[in-house]
Amino acid sequence: MNARELIKKLEAVGFVNQGGTNHDKLVHPDGRKTVVHRHKGDIPLGTLKAIARQTGIKLP
């Protein structure tokens, strides 16, 4: 999964993208937040697991 796909999934469940220069900061109205890097290629599995843990959503 690349960063663009992940950001679309997070926005679909209510996260708001606050932008950034090299990273996107995504915040949910209930206070959950995470940071997604904006680089080429797929996001490493460990990073995806950490984002899933921070956001409380299930990612593949």
CNS distance restraints for C-alpha pairs under 8 A (distance, minus, plus):
assign (resid   1 and name CA) (resid   5 and name CA) 6.31 0.50 0.50
assign (resid   1 and name CA) (resid   6 and name CA) 6.73 0.50 0.50
assign (resid   1 and name CA) (resid  42 and name CA) 5.20 0.50 0.50
assign (resid   1 and name CA) (resid  43 and name CA) 6.08 0.50 0.50
assign (resid   2 and name CA) (resid   6 and name CA) 6.40 0.50 0.50
assign (resid   2 and name CA) (resid  40 and name CA) 7.56 0.50 0.50
assign (resid   2 and name CA) (resid  41 and name CA) 5.91 0.50 0.50
assign (resid   2 and name CA) (resid  42 and name CA) 4.30 0.50 0.50
assign (resid   2 and name CA) (resid  43 and name CA) 5.53 0.50 0.50
assign (resid   3 and name CA) (resid   7 and name CA) 6.11 0.50 0.50
assign (resid   3 and name CA) (resid  36 and name CA) 6.67 0.50 0.50
assign (resid   3 and name CA) (resid  37 and name CA) 6.76 0.50 0.50
assign (resid   3 and name CA) (resid  38 and name CA) 6.11 0.50 0.50
assign (resid   3 and name CA) (resid  39 and name CA) 7.29 0.50 0.50
assign (resid   3 and name CA) (resid  40 and name CA) 8.00 0.50 0.50
assign (resid   3 and name CA) (resid  41 and name CA) 7.99 0.50 0.50
assign (resid   3 and name CA) (resid  42 and name CA) 7.10 0.50 0.50
assign (resid   3 and name CA) (resid  43 and name CA) 6.63 0.50 0.50
assign (resid   4 and name CA) (resid   8 and name CA) 6.31 0.50 0.50
assign (resid   4 and name CA) (resid  38 and name CA) 7.99 0.50 0.50
assign (resid   5 and name CA) (resid   9 and name CA) 6.38 0.50 0.50
assign (resid   6 and name CA) (resid  10 and name CA) 6.25 0.50 0.50
assign (resid   7 and name CA) (resid  11 and name CA) 6.06 0.50 0.50
assign (resid   7 and name CA) (resid  36 and name CA) 7.61 0.50 0.50
assign (resid   8 and name CA) (resid  12 and name CA) 6.12 0.50 0.50
assign (resid   9 and name CA) (resid  13 and name CA) 6.74 0.50 0.50
assign (resid  10 and name CA) (resid  14 and name CA) 6.68 0.50 0.50
assign (resid  10 and name CA) (resid  15 and name CA) 5.47 0.50 0.50
assign (resid  10 and name CA) (resid  26 and name CA) 7.85 0.50 0.50
assign (resid  11 and name CA) (resid  15 and name CA) 4.59 0.50 0.50
assign (resid  11 and name CA) (resid  16 and name CA) 6.07 0.50 0.50
assign (resid  11 and name CA) (resid  17 and name CA) 7.41 0.50 0.50
assign (resid  14 and name CA) (resid  28 and name CA) 6.04 0.50 0.50
assign (resid  14 and name CA) (resid  29 and name CA) 7.58 0.50 0.50
assign (resid  15 and name CA) (resid  26 and name CA) 5.74 0.50 0.50
assign (resid  15 and name CA) (resid  27 and name CA) 5.21 0.50 0.50
assign (resid  15 and name CA) (resid  28 and name CA) 4.34 0.50 0.50
assign (resid  15 and name CA) (resid  29 and name CA) 7.28 0.50 0.50
assign (resid  16 and name CA) (resid  26 and name CA) 5.31 0.50 0.50
assign (resid  16 and name CA) (resid  27 and name CA) 5.27 0.50 0.50
assign (resid  16 and name CA) (resid  28 and name CA) 6.13 0.50 0.50
assign (resid  17 and name CA) (resid  24 and name CA) 6.50 0.50 0.50
assign (resid  17 and name CA) (resid  25 and name CA) 5.82 0.50 0.50
assign (resid  17 and name CA) (resid  26 and name CA) 4.51 0.50 0.50
assign (resid  17 and name CA) (resid  27 and name CA) 6.66 0.50 0.50
assign (resid  18 and name CA) (resid  24 and name CA) 6.64 0.50 0.50
assign (resid  18 and name CA) (resid  25 and name CA) 5.28 0.50 0.50
assign (resid  18 and name CA) (resid  26 and name CA) 5.95 0.50 0.50
assign (resid  18 and name CA) (resid  27 and name CA) 7.35 0.50 0.50
assign (resid  19 and name CA) (resid  23 and name CA) 7.16 0.50 0.50
assign (resid  19 and name CA) (resid  24 and name CA) 4.73 0.50 0.50
assign (resid  19 and name CA) (resid  25 and name CA) 5.69 0.50 0.50
assign (resid  19 and name CA) (resid  26 and name CA) 7.76 0.50 0.50
assign (resid  20 and name CA) (resid  24 and name CA) 5.22 0.50 0.50
assign (resid  20 and name CA) (resid  25 and name CA) 6.63 0.50 0.50
assign (resid  22 and name CA) (resid  37 and name CA) 6.37 0.50 0.50
assign (resid  22 and name CA) (resid  38 and name CA) 5.60 0.50 0.50
assign (resid  22 and name CA) (resid  39 and name CA) 7.68 0.50 0.50
assign (resid  23 and name CA) (resid  35 and name CA) 6.44 0.50 0.50
assign (resid  23 and name CA) (resid  36 and name CA) 5.55 0.50 0.50
assign (resid  23 and name CA) (resid  37 and name CA) 4.32 0.50 0.50
assign (resid  23 and name CA) (resid  38 and name CA) 5.20 0.50 0.50
assign (resid  24 and name CA) (resid  35 and name CA) 5.67 0.50 0.50
assign (resid  24 and name CA) (resid  36 and name CA) 5.21 0.50 0.50
assign (resid  24 and name CA) (resid  37 and name CA) 6.30 0.50 0.50
assign (resid  24 and name CA) (resid  38 and name CA) 6.80 0.50 0.50
assign (resid  25 and name CA) (resid  33 and name CA) 7.38 0.50 0.50
assign (resid  25 and name CA) (resid  34 and name CA) 6.08 0.50 0.50
assign (resid  25 and name CA) (resid  35 and name CA) 4.61 0.50 0.50
assign (resid  25 and name CA) (resid  36 and name CA) 6.56 0.50 0.50
assign (resid  26 and name CA) (resid  33 and name CA) 5.64 0.50 0.50
assign (resid  26 and name CA) (resid  34 and name CA) 5.49 0.50 0.50
assign (resid  26 and name CA) (resid  35 and name CA) 6.14 0.50 0.50
assign (resid  26 and name CA) (resid  36 and name CA) 7.73 0.50 0.50
assign (resid  27 and name CA) (resid  31 and name CA) 6.66 0.50 0.50
assign (resid  27 and name CA) (resid  32 and name CA) 5.92 0.50 0.50
assign (resid  27 and name CA) (resid  33 and name CA) 4.36 0.50 0.50
assign (resid  27 and name CA) (resid  34 and name CA) 6.69 0.50 0.50
assign (resid  28 and name CA) (resid  32 and name CA) 5.21 0.50 0.50
assign (resid  28 and name CA) (resid  33 and name CA) 6.16 0.50 0.50
assign (resid  32 and name CA) (resid  54 and name CA) 7.01 0.50 0.50
assign (resid  32 and name CA) (resid  55 and name CA) 5.89 0.50 0.50
assign (resid  33 and name CA) (resid  54 and name CA) 6.86 0.50 0.50
assign (resid  33 and name CA) (resid  55 and name CA) 6.47 0.50 0.50
assign (resid  34 and name CA) (resid  51 and name CA) 6.45 0.50 0.50
assign (resid  34 and name CA) (resid  54 and name CA) 6.41 0.50 0.50
assign (resid  34 and name CA) (resid  55 and name CA) 6.82 0.50 0.50
assign (resid  35 and name CA) (resid  51 and name CA) 7.83 0.50 0.50
assign (resid  43 and name CA) (resid  47 and name CA) 6.61 0.50 0.50
assign (resid  43 and name CA) (resid  48 and name CA) 6.62 0.50 0.50
assign (resid  44 and name CA) (resid  48 and name CA) 6.41 0.50 0.50
assign (resid  45 and name CA) (resid  49 and name CA) 6.23 0.50 0.50
assign (resid  46 and name CA) (resid  50 and name CA) 6.28 0.50 0.50
assign (resid  47 and name CA) (resid  51 and name CA) 6.22 0.50 0.50
assign (resid  48 and name CA) (resid  52 and name CA) 6.12 0.50 0.50
assign (resid  48 and name CA) (resid  59 and name CA) 7.23 0.50 0.50
assign (resid  49 and name CA) (resid  53 and name CA) 6.17 0.50 0.50
assign (resid  49 and name CA) (resid  59 and name CA) 7.53 0.50 0.50
assign (resid  50 and name CA) (resid  54 and name CA) 6.18 0.50 0.50
assign (resid  51 and name CA) (resid  55 and name CA) 6.03 0.50 0.50
assign (resid  52 and name CA) (resid  56 and name CA) 5.61 0.50 0.50
assign (resid  52 and name CA) (resid  57 and name CA) 5.36 0.50 0.50
assign (resid  52 and name CA) (resid  58 and name CA) 5.95 0.50 0.50
assign (resid  52 and name CA) (resid  59 and name CA) 6.06 0.50 0.50
assign (resid  53 and name CA) (resid  57 and name CA) 7.26 0.50 0.50
